[in-house]
Amino acid sequence: MANITRYDPFADFDDLFKGFFLRPVRIGAGEGAGLGQVKVDVSEDDKAYTVHAEVPGASKDDVKVSIDGNVVSISAEVKKTREQKEGEKVIRSERYFGTVSRSFTLGTDVDEAQCNATYKDGVLQLVLPKKSGGRVRQIKID
């Protein structure tokens, strides 16, 4: 059975101007660009959901995943440091630290005991089996 969701064409539009007047606008993929939102691809088959989440700049130990029923939350602490030297003299030193997170709701509950997670090259892959026994029950109306 297919899950029907309402499409909101303006859902990503809010992120366009989020904090626009509070900090400088950064165009392109320069340093610190990885401190944005976690990008997520979700696919589904009859037995499980497969999630690919891009978390660049985070180490495996800094990525946390929590599941509560059908709500999946991914958070990570991103750390980047860069130092430019000329001989022994430091010309420029930059540090980027921050936390990124993303939560989303799936169509059915997830079996937390059977979940599998791998992290390689900045991409987190989750295999989230659907919980069995989620039958729809019809109620007679009097």
N, C-alpha and C positions, 0 to 999 in steps of 0.2 A: 504494500500500500504506500502510495507516495505521500509525503508530507507537504502540505500547502502552507506557504508563508507569504505574508504581505510584502511586496517590494516597495521600498521607499527610495525614489530616485534622488532625494536630497540628503540621504543618510551620511554620505561622505562629504557633503558640502560644508557642514559645520566645522570639520577639521581644517578646511582651507583657511579660515580666518581665525581659528583658535589661537589666542594669544598674539595676534598680528600686531597690535599696538603696544604690547608689553615687552617684546624683545625684537632684536633685528631679524629681518627675514633672510633666510639662508636658501639660496637657490642652488640646486645641484647636489652631488653626493660628496661633499667635502668632509672634513673631519668632524666628528660629532653628529653626523647625519644618522648614525645608527641608534641614536637616542630617541627616535620617534616611536611610533606605534608598532606593535608586533604584528607582522603580516601573516595571515592564516588562510590556508586552503583546506576545506573539509570535503571529503568524499564519503559516500555511503553505499553499502551493499546490504544484502538481506541479514547478515550476521553482525556487522560491525561498522563503526565510523573510522576513517583514517584521516588524521590531522597532520598537516605539514605546517609548522610555524617557523618563520624566519626570526632568529634572535642573534644577529651578528654582534660580535664583540663581547659576548658573554662566554664564560667557561661553563663546563658541564655542571660543576658544583654550585654555580650561582643561579641555575635555572630551577624553579620550583613549579610543580604542577599539582593542582588540587581538583578533586571531582566531588560534587555534591548532587547526587541524583542525576539530573541531565544538564547541570551547569558545570562547565569546564573553565578553570582559571589558570592562566599561565603568567608567571612573573619572573623577572630576571634582573640582576644587578650588572650593569654594563660599566666596564672600566677601560679607559684608553689613556695611554701616556705616550708622549713623543717629546724628544729632546734633540735639538739641533746644535752642534758644536763646531767651532773653528779652532782646532788644536785643543787647548785646555779651557778655552773661553766658551761659556754657554751663550749662544746667540738667542735662542728661543726655547722655551719649555712650555708644553701644553698638557693639560690633564682634563679628561672628561669623565665624570662619574654621574651615574644616574640609575634610576629604576624604571623599567618598562613593564607594563602589564596589559593583559587582555583577558576578558571573560566573555563567554558566549553560551547560548543555550542550544542544546540538541533536541531533536524531535522526540526521542525516547530516553528512558533512564539507561545509565551505563553500568555494567557489571564491574565494579571497582576492583574486585579480586583477580580478574582476568586481564587487566590492562597491561600494555607493554609500551615502554618509552625508550627511544634511542636518540642520541644527540651527536651529530657529526657535521663539521664544517659550517657551523652557525645555523643548522637546520634541525629542529626538534621534530621527530616523527612519533606520533601517538597512534596506537591501535586500540580502539575502545569498543569492546564487544557490547552488543545490546543485551540488556537484561531480559531474560525469558520470562514468560508468564504475564506479560503486559497486555492481556486480552481486553478487548472492549466489551463492556457489559451494558446491555440495553435494559432500560427500566420501563415498565408498563405504566402508562399515565391513566389515572382514574378519572 
